[in-house]
Amino acid sequence: MEHRNKFQEMLNNVNTSTANGRFFVRMLTVLSQLEIEIVSERTKFGLNSAIKSGHLPGVVPLEYKKDGNKKLS
């Protein structure tokens, strides 16, 4: 599924030469960074949970095999 998103300020032009324009752009970057960090935390928690439950994510290295207990041998 392809999404075509576009942000267009309809009421006010974002003028980055003014204090309000710079503030607006900085708030967008802060929200973007927050979203990146939340996704990163969720990924780390999910991988840790998977490893604790015995699932080894990723491809089994050469010369190794998974036994019935999901451990490498």
Secondary structure, DSSP 8 states (H G I E B T S, - for coil): ---------SSS---TTSHHHHHHHHHHHHHHHHHHHHHHHHHHHHHHHHHHTT---S---TT--B-TTS-B-
